[in-house]
């Protein structure tokens, strides 16, 4: 068999020769699922250590021997950066039934996927009586890649015994990813929270892909397998199968764009572990540089170019929904300060962006603001002049003025510029990715429909209940499906580097934009 015609048309004779050599040479094909370290375009790939099953319980799925792997296609591919996005990436996916010897192939070209690496399977069993389904077993597969080249695009395919993505008829299943650059360079990232499974979520994903983001931040309440969201075993309506739908829905973006989640209240699935994160640990492999991987698997940080990103778990400090209140014993806040101090002192980092679920500042009539965040973290955001805080939880778009000391330090109109070094911090609620929308008590005010008001009646969740407040910091209020686009532009030392932040509606219209500027180091 020669080179497929559709490939031969795009390949030189040397490339065709290499394709055939790789395909048929026993010396370069790696058999039996063995792990081999080797160079591909100057990088080598090293799988991570095998983890224990998220839920150590009996499996009830059909025996592997009864399933022909050729009839089982992987789905729900999703990427995540490792601790160093320049050289590390995790590729994760799902299979509907147990398969033998799952693996990933990876290379610098779609016709050279000779590097084959074992993958790790995490089996998640949900027994009948827990939620809406009968016995249900889910198989999540993860392959950690390291020693990659910065700023390089790689091709990959995922498979198992009987399903080899390098086969000519399966080349259409290949994906790509690009590692973070070694140096400062312009890039775009996107963000939202509270997605779930819906037509609106599908529309959001389509728009995200069109922004060509380097990575995407999901600010919690990911799939809504637990629609009650109290983090307790008496939550009603839980259905683990929703995650199958969610991962299939997001694959169009997440197979090529690192999908970096923080955990919200609907992500505490209490049946899987004491802190409710056993299911999340089965589904995701995130950077492991947080303070407590056992209790806080969604807390981590990474750096892309000149921008540091910090993911926090606000369930740890939430007065409103206290299922996991205090699970870190204060270690998360100590870790946060250490990270902020380190990043602010770094000569390579200009901007710090923090994202998590519960809102520090929001006037939604549903959840409004979280007093635990204001008490524990807001003083640190101000001390280390955080450039942007992104939240979900409230299903709408709201953006504040520049805040310092719990009040307006500077008005920030649509199109305005904030200077965190002197002004304060800007907070954006971007929780309208797909779930049913909430409401505002004040009139809507957004780009093309501005309606400024002097004050808004709202409340903050404090220990013991809700506390009413009247606030002046609510600048933009938009009530429809939307997400954030952030364009990062570095600058020479001493010049102004910028974050250009835009609120994008499901229609594609821009509903807000502002700039955060800081002198480059």
C-alpha positions in Angstrom: 0.0 0.0 0.0 1.4 3.4 -0.9 0.8 6.9 0.3 -2.9 7.8 0.3 -3.7 10.0 -2.7 -5.1 12.9 -0.6 -1.8 13.0 1.3 0.5 12.5 -1.7 -0.9 15.6 -3.4 0.5 17.7 -0.6 3.8 15.9 0.0 7.2 16.0 -1.6 8.8 12.7 -2.6 11.0 12.9 0.4 8.0 13.3 2.7 6.3 10.4 1.0 9.3 8.2 1.5 9.4 9.2 5.2 5.7 8.5 5.6 6.1 5.0 4.2 9.3 4.4 6.3 7.5 5.3 9.5 4.4 3.4 8.6 6.0 0.1 7.8 9.3 0.0 9.7 9.3 -2.3 12.7 12.2 -0.3 14.1 10.1 2.9 14.5 6.7 1.5 15.4 6.4 1.0 19.1 4.5 -2.1 20.0 2.7 -3.4 23.0 2.0 -0.1 24.6 5.6 0.4 25.8 6.8 3.8 26.8 9.6 5.1 24.7 11.4 8.4 25.2 12.7 9.9 22.0 13.0 13.1 20.0 10.3 14.4 17.8 11.2 17.8 16.3 13.7 18.2 19.1 11.4 17.3 22.0 10.7 14.1 23.9 7.5 12.9 25.4 7.3 11.5 28.9 4.0 10.0 30.3 2.9 10.9 33.9 2.7 8.3 36.7 -0.4 6.2 36.9 -2.9 7.5 39.4 -5.4 5.4 41.4 -8.9 5.1 40.3 -11.0 8.1 41.4 -13.5 5.8 43.0 -12.1 2.4 44.2 -15.2 0.4 43.7 -16.4 -2.6 41.7 -16.7 -2.2 37.9 -19.9 -3.4 36.2 -19.0 -2.6 32.6 -18.8 -5.3 30.0 -15.5 -7.3 30.1 -12.8 -5.9 27.9 -12.5 -9.1 25.9 -16.1 -8.7 24.7 -15.4 -5.4 23.0 -13.6 -5.1 19.6 -11.5 -2.0 20.0 -11.9 -1.3 16.3 -15.6 -0.5 17.0 -14.9 2.0 19.8 -14.0 5.6 19.0 -12.5 7.9 21.6 -14.4 11.2 22.2 -14.4 14.2 24.4 -10.8 15.2 23.9 -9.6 18.0 26.1 -6.2 19.6 26.7 -4.7 21.1 29.7 -1.3 22.8 30.3 1.2 21.3 32.6 3.0 23.3 35.3 5.2 24.8 32.5 3.0 25.5 29.4 6.1 25.9 27.3 7.1 22.3 27.6 4.2 20.3 29.1 0.7 19.4 27.9 -1.9 16.8 29.0 -4.2 15.2 26.4 -7.3 13.7 28.0 -10.2 11.9 26.4 -13.0 9.4 27.1 -14.1 6.0 25.8 -17.6 4.7 26.2 -16.5 1.2 27.3 -13.3 -0.4 28.6 -10.6 -0.8 26.0 -7.2 -2.4 26.0 -3.9 -0.5 26.0 -4.9 3.1 25.4 -2.2 5.3 24.0 -1.4 8.6 22.3 0.6 9.1 19.1 2.3 12.4 18.6 4.6 14.1 16.1 5.6 17.2 14.3 3.7 16.2 11.2 0.4 14.3 10.6 2.3 11.7 8.5 4.9 11.1 11.3 3.2 9.9 14.4 5.8 7.2 15.2 6.1 8.2 18.9 3.5 6.1 20.8 3.0 6.6 24.5 1.0 4.7 27.1 -2.0 6.5 28.6 -3.5 6.3 32.0 -7.1 5.2 32.6 -9.2 6.5 35.5 -12.4 4.6 36.0 -15.3 6.4 37.6 -18.1 4.2 38.8 -21.5 5.7 39.9 -23.8 3.1 41.4 -27.6 3.0 40.9 -29.3 5.1 43.5 -26.9 8.0 43.2 -28.8 10.3 41.0 -30.8 9.7 37.9 -29.0 6.8 36.2 -28.5 3.1 37.0 -25.0 1.7 37.4 -22.8 3.8 35.2 -19.0 3.5 34.6 -17.0 6.2 32.8 -13.5 5.7 31.4 -11.3 8.8 31.3 -7.9 8.5 29.7 -4.9 10.8 30.2 -1.5 11.2 28.6 1.0 13.6 30.0 3.6 15.0 27.6 6.7 16.8 28.7 10.0 18.1 27.3 8.1 19.7 24.4 9.5 22.6 22.4 8.1 26.1 23.3 5.9 27.8 20.7 5.7 24.6 18.6 2.6 23.0 17.1 2.3 19.2 17.4 -0.1 16.7 15.9 -1.6 13.9 18.0 -4.0 11.1 17.8 -5.5 9.0 20.6 -6.3 5.3 20.4 -6.2 1.9 21.9 -5.8 -1.7 20.8 -7.7 -2.0 17.5 -8.0 1.7 17.0 -4.8 3.3 15.7 -5.1 7.0 14.7 -2.1 6.6 12.4 -4.0 4.3 10.2 -4.8 6.1 6.9 -8.6 5.9 7.3 -8.4 7.5 10.8 -6.2 10.5 10.0 -9.3 12.6 10.2 -9.3 12.0 13.9 -6.0 13.8 14.5 -5.8 16.9 16.6 -3.2 19.6 17.2 -1.9 21.8 20.0 0.6 24.6 20.4 2.8 25.1 23.4 3.3 28.4 25.0 6.1 30.6 23.6 9.5 30.9 25.3 9.4 34.7 25.2 6.9 37.5 25.5 4.6 37.7 22.4 1.0 38.9 21.8 -1.7 36.3 22.4 -5.4 36.0 23.1 -7.3 34.0 25.7 -11.0 33.5 26.4 -13.0 32.9 29.6 -16.4 32.2 30.9 -18.2 30.3 33.7 -21.4 28.3 34.2 -21.6 26.5 30.9 -23.5 23.2 31.2 -25.0 21.4 28.2 -27.3 23.5 26.0 -27.7 25.0 22.5 -26.3 28.3 24.0 -23.3 26.5 25.2 -22.7 25.1 21.8 -23.0 28.6 20.3 -20.5 29.9 22.9 -18.0 27.2 21.9 -18.3 28.0 18.2 -17.6 31.7 18.9 -14.7 30.8 21.2 -13.0 28.8 18.5 -13.2 31.8 16.1 -11.2 33.9 18.6 -8.2 31.6 18.1 -7.3 31.6 21.8 -4.1 30.3 23.2 -6.0 28.9 26.1 -9.5 29.1 27.7 -10.4 29.7 31.4 -13.6 28.1 32.7 -14.5 29.9 36.0 -16.4 26.9 37.5 -19.8 25.2 37.3 -18.6 23.2 34.4 -21.1 20.5 33.3 -23.9 20.6 36.0 -24.0 16.9 36.5 -25.2 18.0 40.0 -27.9 20.6 39.2 -28.6 21.4 42.9 -25.0 22.6 43.6 -24.9 22.5 47.4 -22.1 19.9 47.5 -24.1 17.4 49.6 -25.1 13.8 49.2 -28.8 14.9 49.5 -28.5 17.1 46.3 -31.2 16.0 43.9 -31.1 15.4 40.2 -27.5 14.3 39.9 -26.7 12.5 36.6 -23.1 11.5 35.9 -23.9 11.0 32.2 -24.2 14.8 31.7 -20.4 14.8 31.7 -20.4 12.5 28.6 -22.5 15.1 26.8 -20.4 18.0 28.1 -17.1 16.6 26.9 -18.5 15.8 23.5 -19.9 19.3 23.3 -16.7 21.1 24.1 -14.4 18.9 22.1 -14.5 21.2 19.0 -12.5 23.7 21.1 -10.9 21.7 23.9 -9.1 19.3 21.5 -6.8 22.1 20.3 -7.1 24.8 23.0 -6.0 24.1 26.6 -9.2 24.1 28.7 -8.3 25.3 32.2 -11.1 25.0 34.8 -11.6 26.3 38.3 -14.2 24.5 40.4 -17.5 25.9 41.4 -20.3 24.8 43.7 -21.9 22.6 41.1 -18.5 20.8 40.7 -18.6 19.5 44.3 -20.1 16.0 43.6 -20.3 14.7 47.2 -20.7 11.0 46.3 -17.2 10.6 45.0 -15.0 11.7 47.9 -15.3 13.6 51.2 -14.6 16.9 49.5 -16.6 16.1 46.4 -13.8 16.3 43.9 -13.1 12.6 43.1 -15.1 12.9 39.9 -13.2 16.0 38.8 -9.9 14.2 39.5 -11.0 11.5 37.2 -11.9 13.9 34.4 -9.1 16.4 34.5 -5.3 16.5 34.8 -4.3 20.0 35.8 -1.0 21.6 36.8 0.1 20.1 40.1 1.7 23.1 41.7 -1.1 24.0 44.0 -1.0 23.9 47.8 -3.0 20.7 48.4 -3.8 18.3 45.5 -6.0 16.1 47.8 -8.4 18.8 49.0 -7.8 21.5 46.3 -7.2 19.8 42.9 -8.5 22.9 41.1 -6.0 25.3 42.6 -2.9 25.9 40.4 -1.1 28.5 38.4 0.7 28.8 35.1 2.5 31.4 33.0 1.9 32.1 29.4 4.2 34.7 27.9 4.2 37.8 30.1 1.0 36.8 32.0 0.6 34.7 35.1 -2.8 32.9 35.6 -4.0 31.7 39.0 -6.9 29.4 39.5 -8.5 29.4 43.0 -11.2 27.3 44.7 -13.7 29.7 46.3 -15.7 26.8 47.8 -13.0 26.8 50.4 -14.1 30.3 51.6 -17.7 30.5 50.7 -20.2 31.6 53.3 -23.1 31.2 50.9 -22.6 27.5 50.0 -20.5 26.1 52.9 -20.1 22.4 52.0 -16.3 22.8 51.6 -15.9 25.9 53.8 -12.5 25.8 55.4 -11.2 22.5 53.7 -7.8 24.0 53.2 -7.3 25.2 56.7 -6.0 28.5 55.4 -3.3 27.0 53.2 -4.9 28.2 50.0 -4.8 31.8 51.0 -1.2 31.5 52.2 -0.3 29.9 48.9 -2.1 32.6 47.0 -0.1 35.3 48.7 3.2 33.5 47.9 2.2 33.1 44.3 1.2 36.8 44.0 4.5 37.9 45.6 6.6 35.7 43.4 4.9 36.7 40.2 4.9 40.4 41.0 8.6 40.3 41.7 9.4 38.4 38.4 11.0 40.5 35.7 9.4 38.2 33.1 5.8 38.7 34.2 3.8 41.9 33.6 0.2 40.8 34.3 -1.5 38.7 36.9 -5.0 37.3 36.1 -6.9 35.5 38.8 -10.0 33.4 38.1 -12.4 31.5 40.4 -16.1 30.9 40.7 -17.8 32.9 43.4 -18.0 36.7 42.7 -16.1 39.2 44.8 -18.4 42.0 43.4 -21.7 41.4 41.6 -25.2 42.8 41.8 -27.1 39.8 40.5 -30.4 39.2 42.3 -29.5 35.5 42.7 -26.0 35.1 44.3 -24.7 38.7 44.3 -21.3 39.0 46.1 -19.4 36.5 48.3 -18.2 38.0 51.6 -15.6 35.2 52.0 -13.8 36.3 48.9 -13.8 39.9 50.0 -12.5 39.0 53.5 -9.8 36.5 52.5 -8.6 37.4 49.0 -9.5 41.0 48.0 -6.9 42.5 50.3 -4.3 40.4 48.6 -5.5 41.4 45.1 -5.1 45.0 46.1 -1.8 44.5 47.9 -0.2 42.9 44.9 -2.1 45.0 42.3 -3.8 42.1 40.5 -4.6 43.2 36.9 -7.9 41.3 36.3 -10.2 39.1 38.4 -12.6 36.8 36.5 -15.6 35.1 38.1 -18.7 33.1 37.2 -21.5 31.9 39.6 -24.0 34.6 38.5 -25.4 33.8 35.1 -24.9 37.2 33.5 -22.2 39.7 32.5 -21.2 42.4 34.9 -18.1 44.5 35.1 -17.0 46.9 37.9 -15.3 50.2 38.0 -11.8 50.1 39.5 -12.2 49.1 43.1 -9.9 49.6 46.1 -10.9 49.4 49.7 -14.4 48.1 48.8 -15.3 51.3 47.0 -14.8 53.0 43.6 -11.3 54.2 43.3 -11.8 55.3 39.7 -14.7 55.1 37.3 -14.0 52.9 34.3 -16.4 53.7 31.4 -16.7 51.5 28.4 -13.5 52.0 26.4 -11.6 53.3 29.4 -8.2 52.3 30.7 -7.3 51.1 34.2 -3.8 51.3 35.7 -3.7 48.7 38.5 -0.3 50.0 39.9 -2.1 53.1 41.1 -5.8 52.7 40.6 -7.0 49.3 42.0 -8.6 46.1 40.6 -11.3 45.4 38.0 -13.7 42.5 38.5 -15.6 40.8 35.7 -18.5 38.3 36.2 -18.7 36.2 33.0 -21.1 33.5 34.1 -23.4 33.4 31.0 -21.9 30.6 29.0 -24.9 28.4 28.6 -27.1 28.0 31.7 -30.4 29.8 32.3 -29.9 33.5 32.9 -30.4 35.4 36.2 -31.5 39.0 36.6 -30.4 42.5 37.7 -32.3 44.9 39.9 -30.8 47.9 38.1 -31.3 48.8 34.4 -29.0 47.1 31.8 -26.1 49.1 30.7 -23.7 47.9 28.0 -21.9 49.0 24.8 -24.5 50.7 22.6 -27.1 50.8 25.3 -25.4 52.7 28.2 -27.6 53.5 31.2 -25.4 54.7 34.1 -26.9 54.8 37.6 -25.4 56.3 40.7 -26.1 53.3 42.9 -27.4 49.8 42.9 -29.2 48.0 45.7 -27.6 44.5 46.3 -26.3 42.2 49.0 -23.2 40.3 50.0 -23.2 36.8 51.5 -21.5 36.9 54.9 -21.2 34.5 57.8 -24.7 34.0 59.1 -26.6 35.1 56.0 -27.1 38.0 53.6 -26.2 41.6 54.3 -27.8 44.3 52.2 -25.6 46.9 50.6 -25.9 49.8 48.2 -23.0 50.0 45.7 -21.6 52.4 43.2 -19.2 50.1 41.4 -21.5 48.4 38.9 -20.5 49.8 35.6 -21.6 47.3 32.9 -24.6 45.0 33.1 -25.6 42.7 30.2 -28.2 40.0 30.4 -27.7 37.5 27.7 -25.2 34.7 26.8 -21.6 36.0 26.5 -17.9 35.3 27.2 -14.7 37.2 27.7 -11.9 37.7 25.1 -8.6 39.1 26.4 -5.9 40.3 24.0 -2.5 40.5 25.7 0.1 42.9 24.1 3.6 43.0 25.5 5.8 46.1 25.3 9.5 47.0 25.5 10.8 47.6 29.0 9.3 50.9 30.5 6.5 51.1 27.9 2.9 50.2 28.5 1.9 46.6 28.1 -1.9 46.1 27.8 -4.7 43.7 28.4 -7.6 44.6 26.1 -10.7 43.0 27.6 -13.9 42.5 25.6 -17.3 41.1 26.5 -18.6 39.2 23.4 -22.3 38.3 23.2 -23.6 35.1 21.7 -24.6 37.2 18.6 -21.0 38.1 18.2 -21.7 41.7 19.2 -19.3 43.5 21.6 -21.1 44.5 24.8 -18.1 45.9 26.7 -14.4 46.7 26.2 -11.8 48.3 28.4 -8.0 48.2 28.7 -5.7 47.4 31.6 -2.2 49.0 31.2 1.0 48.4 33.1 4.6 49.4 32.5 6.5 46.4 31.1 9.5 45.2 33.2 
